């Protein structure tokens, strides 16, 4: 018998587990900061993603947890293995909307430019860091933000648009009770144009930071708009990348206009990588900071200066990469620093049967 009832389309479900196990040994030397030798985890994490799709619509959840508990410089407590990302959303032909804790678009742009991101070379302030962006990127290029409402538009002729609101969960009463806080929200927007055939991409990211948090009470050092964030400010990043055969070039320029400061803070990073052979890549980067005011929690003498980084990445076998790298940072304050690091990273991804 012929049925005129349309068959229900099956729901497509997918689940994956992925992550990275990364570790390094490094030595840091500073004229003022002193010498330190460390064996450190470099942003190791495990990530789960589950998605169900039907008729052009999808729902998804992402959960990523860091594996920081056994860093030599960390207290051995479960709190060190913090949740990096935990968000969910809905995708349609008109774009994707999500809510939760995640990396910012501003940070994701920086990761595309810095070949030494999440290695044990000197961090954004010229001091030792075992993860995050290098010297030449602001601290807004690091961390994760809770209460993120994000929208990502479909790509149209290579052009994509995204926007986000970072909701401050301080209520009126809490903001009034804790000096130095408020209950304002932060906002972001960005544009990215990519031409895969010609091998280039160019983009701009904007942040409007209105919230004020107390850097002692209830602050989370891993939240980008928490400890060491600029006060109420506006940040703009212009960046681009170009790839020609084995050569890749990148550039990022940030201007952060902080309320109450006479001059806008400026950050610049230039980078290049070259594949000598398919398994061996050489990498260089140059960073410049200007008009970044002194901050007692970072460096009371200021962190303006410039830095040079060189390194090599070798793929031992699929998914396992080793590296050696060195960074020299010359701070205008006189505290020149240097870091030498050697490390490895194993990345994996596997499907899970529902």
N, C-alpha and C positions, 0 to 999 in steps of 0.2 A: 504494500500500500504506500502510495506517495504521500509524504508529509509536507505540508506547506509551512510548518513551523520552523523558523530559522534555528540552526544549531547554535547553542551558546558557545562563544569563543572561550577556550581554555585560558585560565590565568597562568601567566608565565612567572614562575618564582625562581629567584636566584639568591644564593648566599655564598659569600666568599670570606676567607680569612687571609690576611696578609700582614706583613710587618717587616721589621728590620732589627737585626742584632748587630750593634756596632760598638767597638771598643778601641781605645787608643792609649798609647804611652806618650807623654809629652814632658818637656822641660820649659818652664817659663822663667825669664830673667828680666828684672826691671831695675833701673838705676836707683829708684826710690822704693819700688814695691818689693824688692828682694827676689829671691830665687825659690822656685817651687817645682818639684817633680811629682807627676801624678799619673796614675793609671785610672782612666775614667770611661764610663759608659757614655756614648755619644747619641743621645736621644733614641735609644732602643724602645720599641713599642710593638704592640700587637693590635690589629685593627679588624673589626668584624663589620660586614655590611650585608644587610638583607633587603631584598626588593621584590615587589610583586607588581606585574604589569599586565594591562588588559586594554585593548582598543585605544592605544595612544596615551593612556594614563598610567601613572606608576606611583607607588608609595614606597618609601625607603627609610631605613634607620641605619645610622653609622655610630659605632662605639669604638674608641681608641684609648688604650691605656698605656701610659709610660712605664718603663721598667728601670726606675732610677734608684731603687732601694739600696743597692750595694755599691754606690759610688763611694770612694774612699773619703771624700770630703763631706758626705752626708750622714746624718744620724740614721742608724739602721732601724727605721720604723716603717710601718706599712704606709704612712702618710706620704712617703717619698714616691710611691708608685701612683701618682695622681692621674685622674682622668683628663686626657688631653682634649679629646673631642667626644661629644655625645649629642647628636642632633638627628632630626628626622624631617621629612618633607614630602611634598607631592609634586610630581612632574607632569606637565601637559605640553601640548604643541605650542602653547603661548608662553612657556617658560617654567621655571622651577622655583618653588617657595619652600623655605626651610626655617626651622627654629631650633635653637639649642646652643651648646658650647662648641666653638669651632675656631679655626684659624681665620684671620681677616683676609680680605682680598688684597689689602695693602701689603700684608706679609707674603702672600703667595706670589706677588709680583717680584719681591726681593729674592725669593728662592730661585726664580728663573735666571737671575743675574749672577748670583754669588756661587762659584763652583766649589767653595770651601764651606758652604752652609752645613751646620751640624758636624763640624770637625773640631779638634782641640787646638785650633789656632786662636790667636787673641780675638776677643769679642768686640762689640760695638764701641767700648770705652777704652780699648787698647790694653785691657787687663785679661787675665786668663778666663777662658770660657770653654766649656766642653760641648756646647751646642748653640744653635742660633746663628744669626748673621754676623759677618765679620766687620772689621773696621772700614768705614765708608758708608755703612747703613745705620740708621737710627734704631733706637730700642723699640720703636713701633713696628719694626720688622720681625719681632720675636713674640712668642707667647700665644695664648689662646684667650678668647673672650666668651663669657657666658651670656645668656639672654640675648643671643643674636637672632634677629629676624632678617633673612636674606632673600633677595630675588635675583635670579639669573635669567636673562632673556635669551631666546633662541639666537643662534648665530645666523646672520643675514649678510651674504656676500663678504664673509670674512670679518665682519664687524660684530662685536658682542658688547652688551651693556649689563652691568650688575649694580646693585645698591643694597645697603644694609642699614638697620637701626640696631644700636646696642643699648638695650633697656636697662636703666639704672634701677636696681631693686631696693634702694634706700627709700623707705616711705617718708612722708612729710615729717612725721614725728621723730623717726630715727635721724633724718638729716638735720633736724633742728637740735637734737640732743647731743650729737657728736660734732665738736668744733672742726671746721675745715672740710665739711662734706656738704653735698646737696643731692637732690633727687633728679637732676637733669639727665637727659639721654644723649647719646652720641650717634653720629650719622656718617655714612660713607657712600661714595658712588665712584664708578670707574668705567672706562671704555678701553677696549682692546681691539686692534686690527691686526689680523694675521694673514699673510700670503704664503701659503705652504709651497707653491710652485717657485717663488722667488726666494724663499728662505728667510723672510724677515717678519718681525712683529714690532709693533710700537703701541704704547698704552699710556694712560694717565690714571692716577688714583687720587681721590680726595677724601680727607677725614675732617670732620667738624667735631672736636672734642669739647663738650660742654660740662661733663661731669667732674666733680671734685670728690676724691676719696681721701680718707685719712690713712697716711702711709704707715701708721703704727697699729691702729685698731682695725682688725678685720681685713687687712690687706693681703692679697694673694700675689706673691712675687711672680707667679707664672701667668698672671692676667696682664695683658698688654697695657691696659688702661689702669693698672694698679700701681705698685711701687715703681718709682723712677719714671713715671709717665710725665710728659709735659703738663703743666696746668692747663686751664682753658686755652685752647689753641686751634689753629687750622693748619693742616699738613697737606702738601701736594707732592706727589711723586710722578715724574716723567721718566719713562724707561723704554728701552728698545733692545732688540736682539737680532743678529744677522748670522746666518749659517751658509757657508760656501764650501762644499765638499767636506774636508776634514777640519776646517777652521770655523770656530764659533766665536762671535764677539757680543759683548753685552755692556749696557750702560744704564746707570740709575742716578737721577738727581732728585734730592728732596729739599724742600724748603718748609720749615716748621715755624710758623709765626705764633709765638707764645704771648698771651696777654700779659702786659706789664714789662716785657723786655724790649729794649730799644731797637735791636736788630733781629731779623729772622735767622734762625739756625739753619745752616746749610750742610748737607751731606752729599758726597759724590762717590760712586764706585764705578770703575771701568774694569772689565774682565775679558779674558781670552782663553780659549782652550784649543789645543791642536792634537789630533789623533795621529801620532807617528805611525802606528800600526793599529789594526782594529782593537787590540787589547790594551794598548798603552796610550794614555792621554796626558799631555803636559798642560798645566794651567797656571795663569798669572792673574793677579788682580792688584789694582791701585785704589786706595781710599783716601778721601780728604774730608776733614771736618773744619768748619769755620763758624765763629760766633756762637759756639755752644757754651753757655754760661757755666761757671763752676757749680758743683752740687756736692755737698758734704757727704751724701750717701754713695757717690760714685768716685769723685776725685775733687778734693777741695781746691786744687790748683787748675782745674779745667781739663778738658780732653781734646782741645783743638790740636790739629797736627795732620800728618799724612803717614800712610802705611803701605808697605809693599809685601805681597805674598807670592810665593812660588811653590809649586808642588807637582807631583806625578801620581796618577791613578792607574793601577794595573789590574785587569780582570783575570784573576787566577783561573776561574772557571765560571760557568754561567751563574749569575746571582751573587758571586763572591768577589768583592773588589778590595784591594789593599791600596794604601796611599802613604806617601811621605810628604811633608809640607813644612815650610818655614815662613814666619811673618816677622817683619821689622816695623815697629811703629815709633815714630819720632814725635813726641808730644811737645807743643810749644811751652808747656810747663817745665820741661827739662827732664821728665821721667821717660827716657827712651826704653822701650820694651822689646823683647824678642821671644819667639816661641818656636820650638822644633817639635814636631809631632809625627808619629807613625801609627797607623791604625788599619782597621779592616771593617767591612760592613757586609753582612749577608742579608739579602732581601728575598722574600718569598711571597707567593700568592697561590692559593689553592681554592677550588670550588668545593662547596659543601652540599651534599645531597639532602634536600628537604625531607 
